[in-house]
Amino acid sequence: MLIVAIRTDKPEAELYLYNDENQLGQIKWQAHRELSNTIHKQINKLLMLQGLSLQQIEGIVCFKGPGSFTGLRIGLTVANALAYAQNIPIVGRRGENWLEAGIKDLLAGKNDKIATPYYDRPAAATLPRT
């Protein structure tokens, strides 16, 4: 199974490419406030370096948090959109072993359908500022 893994919870974004449990490649870059402008290009670059295309991806693993609110939103939106467009499974995992757990779950046939963020605190976006 060809798997793309995405982690965007911090300024240095990370992408990984796996064939089952074998890593084929990885890209890390300082995304900062340019994540939404660079993530698609970096995914294409990761695949092209292996002579692959988006249509060949068979599953997606993404880090779902905790971390940067905006970074997680962007990464998970891209991951969910790719999974939906390609009609492939997606799993979102957290913790130190997110990648290994996600790959294991995909290979076992699991599919979250939609990966949702984990912020580790209650929402405060609608609370008045004091």
ZIFENVEN-V804596 format. One record per residue. N is the residue number from 1. RES is the residue in one letter. SS is DSSP state (helix for helix, strand for strand, loop for the rest). PHI is phi in degrees with one decimal (999 if undefined). BURIAL is 1 if it has 24 or more other ideal C-beta (glycine too) atoms within 12 Angstrom, else 0. Layout:
N_RES_SS_PHI_BURIAL + N_RES_SS_PHI_BURIAL
//
This chain:
1_M_loop_999_1 + 2_L_strand_-87.1_1 + 3_I_strand_-122.1_1 + 4_V_strand_-106.5_1 + 5_A_strand_-116.5_1 + 6_I_strand_-128.9_1 + 7_R_strand_-133.7_1 + 8_T_loop_-134.8_1 + 9_D_loop_-88.3_1 + 10_K_loop_-142.6_0 + 11_P_loop_-58.2_0 + 12_E_strand_-91.0_0 + 13_A_strand_-81.3_1 + 14_E_strand_-134.4_1 + 15_L_strand_-128.0_1 + 16_Y_strand_-132.9_1 + 17_L_strand_-124.5_1 + 18_Y_strand_-127.6_1 + 19_N_strand_-111.5_0 + 20_D_loop_56.3_0 + 21_E_loop_-100.3_0 + 22_N_strand_-99.9_0 + 23_Q_strand_-73.3_0 + 24_L_strand_-99.2_1 + 25_G_strand_-174.9_1 + 26_Q_strand_-154.7_1 + 27_I_strand_-135.8_1 + 28_K_strand_-126.4_0 + 29_W_strand_-149.7_1 + 30_Q_strand_-79.5_0 + 31_A_loop_-83.5_1 + 32_H_helix_43.5_0 + 33_R_helix_-86.8_0 + 34_E_helix_-103.3_0 + 35_L_helix_-54.3_1 + 36_S_helix_-65.6_0 + 37_N_helix_-89.2_0 + 38_T_helix_-113.4_1 + 39_I_helix_-62.5_1 + 40_H_helix_-64.5_1 + 41_K_helix_-63.3_0 + 42_Q_helix_-69.3_1 + 43_I_helix_-62.7_1 + 44_N_helix_-61.3_0 + 45_K_helix_-62.1_0 + 46_L_helix_-56.7_1 + 47_L_helix_-71.0_1 + 48_M_helix_-62.7_0 + 49_L_loop_-61.7_0 + 50_Q_loop_-105.3_1 + 51_G_loop_71.4_0 + 52_L_loop_-116.3_0 + 53_S_loop_-129.4_0 + 54_L_helix_-57.1_1 + 55_Q_helix_-66.3_0 + 56_Q_helix_-92.3_0 + 57_I_loop_-65.6_1 + 58_E_loop_-114.1_1 + 59_G_strand_-170.8_1 + 60_I_strand_-132.0_1 + 61_V_strand_-114.8_1 + 62_C_strand_-134.5_1 + 63_F_strand_-79.3_1 + 64_K_loop_-105.1_1 + 65_G_strand_127.7_1 + 66_P_loop_-75.8_0 + 67_G_loop_163.0_1 + 68_S_loop_-55.2_1 + 69_F_helix_-55.3_0 + 70_T_helix_-69.2_1 + 71_G_helix_-59.4_1 + 72_L_helix_-64.1_1 + 73_R_helix_-59.0_1 + 74_I_helix_-65.7_1 + 75_G_helix_-60.7_1 + 76_L_helix_-70.3_1 + 77_T_helix_-64.4_1 + 78_V_helix_-62.5_1 + 79_A_helix_-61.4_1 + 80_N_helix_-64.5_1 + 81_A_helix_-64.7_0 + 82_L_helix_-63.0_1 + 83_A_helix_-62.0_1 + 84_Y_helix_-66.5_0 + 85_A_helix_-63.6_0 + 86_Q_helix_-92.2_0 + 87_N_loop_54.7_0 + 88_I_loop_-124.4_1 + 89_P_strand_-71.5_1 + 90_I_strand_-137.0_1 + 91_V_strand_-132.6_1 + 92_G_strand_-111.1_1 + 93_R_strand_-133.6_1 + 94_R_loop_-130.8_1 + 95_G_loop_94.8_0 + 96_E_loop_-61.6_0 + 97_N_loop_-102.0_0 + 98_W_helix_-55.7_1 + 99_L_helix_-68.6_1 + 100_E_helix_-61.5_0 + 101_A_helix_-63.9_0 + 102_G_helix_-65.3_1 + 103_I_helix_-63.0_1 + 104_K_helix_-58.1_0 + 105_D_helix_-66.5_1 + 106_L_helix_-61.8_1 + 107_L_helix_-64.8_1 + 108_A_loop_-85.1_0 + 109_G_loop_92.2_0 + 110_K_loop_-77.2_0 + 111_N_loop_-153.1_1 + 112_D_loop_-75.7_1 + 113_K_loop_68.1_0 + 114_I_loop_-137.4_0 + 115_A_loop_-89.9_1 + 116_T_loop_-110.4_0 + 117_P_loop_-73.0_1 + 118_Y_strand_-123.5_0 + 119_Y_loop_-97.9_0 + 120_D_loop_67.3_0 + 121_R_loop_-163.2_0 + 122_P_loop_-66.4_0 + 123_A_loop_-63.1_0 + 124_A_loop_-132.5_0 + 125_A_loop_-64.5_0 + 126_T_loop_-102.4_0 + 127_L_loop_-79.7_0 + 128_P_loop_-66.6_0 + 129_R_loop_-79.0_0 + 130_T_loop_-110.7_0
//
